[in-house]
Amino acid sequence: MNTVNENMADNYEVSFLGFSAGASFAMFHAWKYPEIKRMLLVNPPMMVNLHKTIKGIGKFEGVSTLIIGERDQSIGLGRIFERDTKKGGFDNVVILPETDHQFTGKIDKFIELPFSYLIDRQNPGNGGSLLPPCSIHPQ
């Protein structure tokens, strides 16, 4: 984060996408980095160290979105948190229909996630997309 603080303009926002174990790690530790304003947490194995997950997310001051595939092993906890976001401490919980842990046959959906949940397309200076429009990330 020192590199981010030293090299980025003040008007930039740090967003984080973590998948599987990376999402779990972020849930445990992201609160220590106030520069992170938004997190997208995809298919974390939540049955491991659930107490650390809830404690870490509870301390995180940014916006956290939990994405769980309907066929992922963590779907049980995902459904609990979908019904009651306060219980898990997440700001948003999204269940992706017919999606497993690895996004088998749905890689386009995985690629689209940051564009759907993290990037402000209307304001490129604030993390918005600078990529030209295409089928995966239309403007």
Secondary structure, 3 states (H helix, E strand, C coil): CHHHHHHCCCCCCEEEEEECHHHHHHHHHHHHCCCEEEEEEECCCCCCCHHHHHHHHHHCCCEEEEEEECCCCCHHHHHHHHHCHHHHCCCEEEEECCCCCCCCCCHHHHHHHHHHHCCCCCCHHHCCCCCCCCCCCCC
